[in-house]
Structure formats: C-alpha cells, structure tokens
Amino acid sequence: MQIDGDADFEFHDDKLGFKRLRITSFTDSYGAISGTSPQTGYLSKYDGTSIGWLTTSNNIDAFNFSSTNFYLSVADTDSGWGENYTPSSDEIKAYFNGYVMYQDGGGLYTSGTKYFAKRYQGIGTKGYLATGVVVENGSGTNQTTCPTNKAYGEDTKHYQLYYELANPTTETIATITPITTVSGQKNTISVTSDLGSIKSATITFDWAPELSIQFQKLKYRNGMGCYKGCRNI
C-alpha cells in the first residue's frame, strides 16, 4: 500500500531524535495479519531505501506491527518536528504528502511561526535547511499554512508498505504475448523478488520444450511449483 496523507496515522510518543507514529486497528482496517514478526511486512521510504524492523523503542527509521496496530518511527530531521514537539494530525498528513516543517532560520520546529517546504525529489532548484534536509527552493518554500495537498501531485514519492494479509488472496495474471523459446538451446524463466512476504509463486504453461525455471531471492522456496501441462517439473 502507498502511505500518503490519507493514511490514518496519529502521534504515539516522542523519543530522542525521532517520533513514533501509529495506525490503530491496522489489522482490522487493512486486512493485515496480526503478528510481531519481520516476515509479516516490508517497508520502503519515499527515497526507496528499506526501513528496518523496530526491535527496540529506540530505533529511528523503523516499523513494526504490535497486536493490531502499525508503528513507524520518523526522524526529527526528516519531518522537521523538534524535541518535545507533538505534531498535529494535519502536520503528520503533510509529512506523508511530501512536506518538511521548520521554524525561522530553517531549524527543527519548537516554537514560533511554522514554515513548510516541499521535500526535494529532483524537481526544481535545491534549497537546504539548517537541519541539512534538501527542499525545493521555489514556490513550495516558506509556506506558513499547513499544506493539505500532495507536494508534487501524483508524482509525489511516498512510503510503500507490503504486508501479509490475514486472508490470502489469489491473483491470476494472464500473459498477453506468448513466450518464445529457442529450439536446441537452454531457455530460462527467472522469478525474482526482494520481498520476504512472498510465500509462493507458480508458473503454469501448456507446452514448452527445453525450458528451465530459476527462482532467486524468494523467501520460501518449497512452496513453489512449475508445471508443464499437468506435470510438475
């Protein structure tokens, strides 16, 4: 799922250098499996970096599922929220919509006038806050009203969360173009993924001589089957 300003995040607690946010009743609202194992989910940040599993309450840039809730820790330097500051619901939404908050002088916000800028993502001219965060130095800088729109519209880069469903579903993907094999040579199909939440993958085809299948980086290898006609190969 894409995590943007529509996600039902709320403030959970304040730690040194970061805030923990949560979505309550996540398993009920989003159909996720209830559990505390890293295998139940995978999270990437807006810049594409992988977010680790929250093993202690002091992990920055980490997430976990606890009971029915989903927790995410966000560094103060990323959000612009200073120590002991509690962000409002709208300010949390603005963060997930691609904005950074700061105070006069470009530092982490603790008091005074609130400013917002678009987090830089390769569009426009770079600007630098005192915290080191790179923002767009243009029309999106020095806004004093909390933004409610996505910083770059549908091009805004967001967190991406992959999680295991409590009730698994099956998606059938039909190929539009036939796979062509070369006679007399080794033909290979590779199924790859870096997501630990994938538990099985099945390839079914009616007829394909001299075809081998390779599985790479799939967490659970034994749950996969490849079939030629009705025969497991």
N, C-alpha and C positions, 0 to 999 in steps of 0.2 A: 504494500500500500504506500501511496505517496503521503508524506506527512507535511501538510501545509497549514495555513491559518485556520482551516476548518476542523482540524483535529481538536478534540476536547481536552486539551492539556490544562492543568492548573498547577499552581505553586505547591511544592511539597515541603522542602526545607532549604536552608542556606548553609553551605559548607565553605571552608576556606578556599577561595578561588573559583567556586562554581555554585550553581543552584541545581537542585534536583526537582524535576517536574514529573507529573504523573497523569495518567489517564485512568480514572477509576472505572471499575467494572469493564475492563477492556475485553476480557474473555466473553462476556455476555454481549457486549455491543458489536464486537467484530468477529465473533465466532472462533476465537483463538483457543488453543488447548491450554489448560491450566497446568502450569509447571514451573520449575525453577532451574531447568537445565538449559545450557547454552545451545543445545541441539534444537530447541523449540523456536529459535528465531535468528535472523541475521539482519544487521542494520548498517547502512552506509550513510555518510554525511552528505551535505549539499555539495561538497567538493569531490565526492566519490570515494573518500577514504573510509575504511572499515571502522566501525565503532565496536569496541570490545565489550565483553560481558562484565557486568558490575559484580565484582567479587567481594568488595567491602564498601562501606558507606563513604569512603574517601576517594573513589575512582572518578577522575574527570574524563569526559567523553566516554561514557559507558551507559549500558542499558541492562534491564532485566525484567522478568516477569515475577511477581510475587503474589501468590494467591490469585486473585482475579485482576490485579492491577498491572499496569505497564509503567516502568520508571525510566527516565532518561536524565542524565546529568549533562549540564551545559556550562562550559567555561565562561566566567565573567568577561574575559577578554573577547569572546565571540559575541556575546549578547550585548555587552555594554553596561550590564547591571552591576553596580558596585557592591562592596561588602555590606552586609546587613540591610540591603535594599530588597524589598519584596515587590516583584513586578506584578502589574495588574493583568487581568485576563486579556485585555486588548494589546498590551505590550508583549505578552507571550505570543499572541497571534501574529503580531508584526515581525517578531523574530523569525518565525517559521515561514513568513511570507517574504523573507529576504532582506530585512532591515536590521540595522545596528543602532542602539541607543547610546547617547553620550551626553556629557554636560559641557558647559562653556569651557573651551580650551582643548576639547577632544578626549578628556579622560573618562574613566568609568563614572557612571552617574550615581551620585549620592544625594545631591540636593540642588535646588535652583531650577533654572529653566531646562526642560528636556529637549534634546535635539535628536533627530533621526536621519539616517543616511542609508542609501542602498548599498548592500554588501557588493563589492566589486566582483563581477563574474565575466570579465572580458569585454564588456560593452562600455564605451565612453572613455573618459580620462580618469586615471587613477588619482586618488587622494589618500592621505594617510592620517589616521587619528593618532593621538598621543599614546594610545594603547598598542599601536603597531598594526591594527586592523586596516586592511585596504578597502576603501569605499569608492563609489563612483563620485568623482568631483564634478558635479553638474547640477541639473535641476532637482535631483533627489537628495541633495545635501542640505543640512541646516533646516529641515522641516521641524516646526515646533508643535505640530498636531500629530498625534499618533496615527500612522497610516493604516488604512483598512484594506488596501488593495495589494496585489502581488507586485513586488518591486519591478519585475520585468515581464509582467503579464504571464502568459502561458509559457514563456521561455525561462521563467524563474526556476532556479535549481533548488531542489528540496531534498530532505532526508528521504530514504527509501527503506521501508521495513518489510521483510519477508518473514512470515511466521507460520507455524504449523496449525492447521485447522483442527478443531475438536472433532468435526465430522468430515473426513476427507472426501473430496470430490474428484471425479474423473473427467479430464478434458481430452477430447479426441481431436487431433489436428490432422486434417487430410492434406496431402501434398497435391498441388495443382499440376506440377510438372513431373513426369516420370524421372526416376533416377537411371541414368545411362551407365552401364558397365562396359568395360573393355575386355573382349574375349582374349584369353591367353595370358592376362596379366592379373595381378593381385588388386582387387578393388576393396576399398575400406570406407566404412562409415564410422565417424568418431562422435561420441556423445560426451560432452564435457560440461562441467559446472563447478563453481567455487562455493556454491551454497550448500551448507551442511544439512539443510532442511529437506533436500530431495531424497526420498526414500526408495523410489523405484522408477525405472524407465523401461518401456517396452517398444521395440520396433517390430512391426509386422509387415511382411511383404509376400506376394504370391509366388514370385519366381525370380531368382537372382543367382545365376551360376558364378562360381569363383568370387564370392563376396564374403569378406570377413568383417567382424564388428569389433570395435575397440571402445572400452569405457575408461574414462580418465577423470580423476578428481571427484568421483561420486562417493558420497559418504557411505552408502550401504550397497555393496556390490552384489550380495547374494539375492537381492530381491528383484533382479533384472532378468528379462528374458528376451531373446531374439528368435523370431520364428520364420521359417521358410515354408510357406504353405501352412500346414498344420504340424510341422515337425520343429521341435525346439533345437536350435543349433548353438 
